[in-house]
Amino acid sequence: MRASAWGPAALVYTILAAVLGRDVLARLGTAIANDPGDPLLTAAILHWNATHLPWSEAWWQFPIYYPTRDALAFSEHLLGLSVIASPIAWLTGNPLASYNLTLLLTFPLCAMAMFALVYYLTRSVPAAFLAGLAYGFTPYRVSNLPHIQMLASFWAPLALLGLHAFLDSGKRRWLVVFGAGWALQAAANWYSLVLFSVLVGLWVAWFVILQRRWRALGEIAVATLVAAIPLLPIVYKYLSVHAHHGFVRSVGEMREYSADVAAVLCAPSNLTFWGWVRVACRGEGELFPGVALFALFVLALVMTLRASRGDGATATVSRSSRTIAVITRLLLGVAAVYALIVAVVLIAGPWRIEAGFIRLSASDIDKPLLVALTAGVAALLLSLAAHAARRPASAMAFYLFAAVVTWLLALGPTVTLMGEQSGRPGPFVLIQALPGVAGLRVPARFWLMTGICLATVAGLVTASLLRRANARTMAGATVIGGLALLADSWTGGIPAQPPPAPVPDARLLQNGLVLTLPIEPFPDIASTWRAATGGWTSVNGYSGYAPNYYTALSLAAKSGDAAMFTPFQRERDLHVIVPDDAAALKTVVAGQPGAVMTARSQGSTQYRLPRRTDRLPPRVGTALPVVASRSDCASETVRLAFDDDETSKWDCLTSPESHWLTVDVGRSLPVAAVAYSVGSYGWNVPGALAIETSVDGTVWEMARQGSILAELIDGGLADPARLRAVLPFTPREARYVRVRPVGQQPDFAWFVAELDVLGPG
């Protein structure tokens, strides 16, 4: 590609990014783009990557959640983005400036990557330019301004370019382009590793397997395996760390962050022209593609299907095509009937028809609308599949097909329509067994792949429309099309927000251990940023996952419990930073043994608490056999608390503080502790328990009552995969042990994964 083709395009894209980021550029090294939330976390990680050798042991020790190791694996490592960000960091020496410049550069980089792909496919500069606008400045990028890892999707079009060029030319140097692009995109974030690999799999099935190009398939597979080699140690580390901590994403989380069927009508609220379009919006479910891009998609679809009907074919293909045509017409008929039902309900309201054994009714539009959409989409996919049989090398048909498939995958494991879950599984369930998919909390991010496909379709259809146009027509169409695409995604600009205030005296914290109070998400983000850029280690942390004890630590901080200090003072001094407006917390910190105030400024006070080893986890004996157990709450499932299975749980959800759980060890024996486990449910822990013992089951003696947060924190530090608190009390003879929660919030749900009675050590 000559410079005359891409130079002006790159200049326009860069100017547009600068206009959008003008406020950020004005405060390049003193503010953070968009907001001081997730951007601060990713900025901290990018700074860490620029100052530590990737793949090294030190690199994995991101300085949060002390003393938990390998904390970098709790979030994205962003190496695919650091290829751009680290050189900027080395040049500027300012982590804010390097983050802000990197974020703004993702716009022209994405646009130019799509420009390169479409220019290769069409050899049309206007088409490539418009496709670049459609991809680099799509409304979906406005939704993801807090997530730079989602904006860094410029490697994917280059990888697809490498695949197309290799298949056309047979030259293996294009496999290097594909392999490098795939590996760097996979290294940009975990979602890209999985989502883009699915899109590549669709591409290979369409262009290679359907055409029986087995040699090319082998070469692409080898190139992928070679490209994956640098990623394998990282993937292994993530898998081992997550297994060690028991990190999983539940199906409930996936449903929560799946897109609604109608989410294509949910636009980011800060769009200049379309921010009022807010239909079926959910978390990370703003999938509005823009009116101009959608119009180009529909036009490309019509052109492709018309061309498919006009194709000649062999007798064999004709028979299969006739079969597909019949099925397609049946599906369209079903879609039309149910669309009519929807229209009648909307116009006339609910209706019911009874004639003999025939009974028809419709009370709302949800079910018929879902059936109509399902039948219509199935007919569309079949039509495109028929086109693939006739024209297996059709790029237009493939990207139309892939756009629909990836949109369907964005709907997640259960289809949701207008905010109501249908209970019907979505196509996402077909890929849930693939490696890595179980860790995807946000299926809606499949729309990132849809965006690649839609932008490519826009370029292909534009090139087809302008194939015979003269220079003046091309120029006019480019200007009008560009303005339409920009109008769909334009916003008032990317805001710049101040970073967290500095600590009172950063010099005293160098290479030290720091706890920042209170323990809440936004202060924790600030703590993460300060630790990564300031040169110390933080007890606090903020990332995609947190250690199992972290909720207990947060509760200890809220209640002023000294449990928030002592587990972290066993090996080194602990520096504590408290805002001056948190008077109660300041009193608690100042009252700790040996506490010294070391600095005060910026609205906060800094203390140093000396190392102490006077409170170690208790030594107790083994678990005693449980003969019987009972409770006055959910008695039919009490056995789940004694089944030696940490993944099952007994729960008491009705006013749990008024209920109890009693254990019978069969006869009077020496007892000294209770081991209370919530398993993997560390997000819902009781702050305090009462433990009573009895010899005869009639007269009860209080063994201990009060906070169990220190023991929960100790238990989480000892065993990251389960949260188990060993609760000692003065040894005594007893046959029965009774446990009940005390002092809980009204919305507390009492969970018990396992409960053991322990003898003396």
C-alpha positions, 0 to 999 in steps of 0.5 A: 500500500502506497503512502498516498493511500494511507497517509491522509487517512492516518492523519484524519483519524489522528486529528479526530482522536485528538479532537475527541481527546482534547481535554485529555491532551490539555492535562496529559500528565496530570489527569486520567482519561474518562474516570479515576476508576478502572482506568487507574487500574489499567494505567497501574498495570501498564506502568508495572509492565513498563518497569518490570520484565514480563514473564519474570517472577517479579512481574507476577508480584503486582503489589496488591493484596499482600501477602497474596502472591501472583496478584497480577493474575487476578486481572488482565496483564495487558502485554498486547497493549504494552507494546505501544504503552511501554515505549511511551512510558519510557519516553515520558516517564509519566504513567498518566501521560503514557496511559492517556496517549495510549488510549487516544492512539487506540482510535487511529490504530484501530481505524488504520488496521481496518483500513489495511484489511479492507484496502487489501480486500477491495483496493478501494481507498474510499471504502477502506477509509469509511471502514476505518471510521466505522471500526475506529470510531464505533459507538461501542468504543464510547461505551468502553472508554473505561476499559482500554483493553477493549479499545486495544483491538487493532491487532485483530484486523491485521491478523485477518489481513494475514489470513486473507493474503496467505490464502490468496498468495500462498506466501508464508510471510503472511502467516507471520502477520497472522500469527503476530496479530493473533498473539498480540491481540490475545495478549491484549486481554483474556477476552480477545484470546477467546473471542477472537479465536472463535472468529478465526475459527469461523474464518477457517471453517468458511474459507479453508475447511469448506473449500477443502484446502487441507494443506492451508489448514495445516499451515495455519494450525502450525502458525497458530501453535507457534504464535501461542508459544509465548502465551503458554507460560502466561496461560498456565500461570493464570490457570494455576493461580485461579485454580489455587484460589478457586476462582470461577465465574458463575452462570449467574454472572454470565447471565447478568452481563449478557446482551439483551436481544434488543440491545442494538437499540441501546446507545451510550447515553453520552452520544451527541445525536443518539444518546436518547436511544436507550432500549433494553440497556444492561451492564456492558450491553450498549450494542448500538451500531449506529444508523449508517453502519446498520444501513450499510449492513442491511444493504450488503445483506440484500445485495448478497442474497440477491446475488445468491439467487442469481447464481448458477450451480451444479445439479448437486448444489441445486438439490441442496440449495432447493432444500435450504430454500424450502426450509428458509421459506418455512422459517420466514413463514413462521417469522411472518405469522408470529410477527403478525401476532405481535402486531395484533397484540400491540394494536388490539391488546391481548386476545383469545380464540376458542373454536372447538379443540382449537385454542389460540391466545396471546397475552403479551409480545415477549414469546411471539416476538422471540419466536419471530426473531429466532425464525428470522435469524435462522432463515438469514443464516441458512440463506448465507450458508447457501451462498457459501455453498455457491461462492465459498470465497465470498468475503461479503457473505462470510462477514455478514454471517460472522456478524450475526453469529457473534451477535448471537453469542453476545446474548449469553447462555440464556436469551433475554428480551426487553429485560425479561429472561426467556429461560431459553438457552442461547447459542453461547451454550454451544461454546461454553465447553471450549477452553477459557470460555468458562472464565468469561464474565461478560458474553456481551463483549462478543460484540467486539467481534461483531464490530470487526465484521460490521466494519468490514462489511461496510467497506466491502459494500461501499467498494461495490457501490463505488466500483464504477464511480468517477473521482468526484462521486467517490469524494462526495460519497466518502465525505457524506458517508464519513459524516454519517458514520461520525454522527452516529458515534460522536460525543462531546469528548473524552473527559479528564479527571484528577488522579487520587491525591498523593499520600502524606509522605511517600518517602516513608512508604518506599518498599514498605507495607501500606493499608489504606482505610476505609476498604472500599472500591474507589479507595482501593483503586487509588491504593492500587494506583499508588502502590504500583507507581509509588514503590510500595506494597498494599494490603488493599487491592482492586482487580477482576478477582479478590482473595477470599478473605477480602470481604472479612477484611472490609467488614473488620475495617467498617466495624473498627475491628483490630483484625484488620491489622494483626494478620499483616504485622507478623513479618513487617511494620504496617503503615496505615493511611486514614482520611481525616474525616474518618474520625472513628477509624483514626481513633482505632488506628492511633489506639493500636500498640506502638502506633506512631503518627508519621505524617499528615497532609492532603486530607489524610494522616499516616501512621506506622504500626510496629511488627508484632507476632503476639497473635498467631493462629491457634493450635487445635486438635482434629475434628470429632465425629458428628453423630447428629445435627439439627437446626430450627431453620432449613432442617431438611438441608442441614446435612449439607454442612457435614457432607465433607463437600466444600462446594455444597452449603446449608443456608438459612435465609429467614431472619438467620440471627434468630436461628441456630445450628447444633452439633452432637458428637455422641458423648461428652468429649473434650472440645476446644474449637469450632472450624467454620467454613463458608467454602467459596462463598467468601463474599457473604461472611458473618462478622460475629458468632456465638458458640455455646456448649452443653453436656446434656442439651438442656443447660448451655454455657457460652464458649465464645461470642463476638467477632470472627473476622480475624480468624476468617482472615487467617483462614483465607491466608492459610487456604486461598481456595476455601474460607475456613475460620478456626474459632478456639475457646477455653477447652471443656467437656461437652457433647453438644455445640451450638452455633448462631450468628449475632450482630448481623445486617438485616440482609445477611444470609447465613451460609455454612459450607462445613462445620467441624467440632475440634478437640484440644491440640 
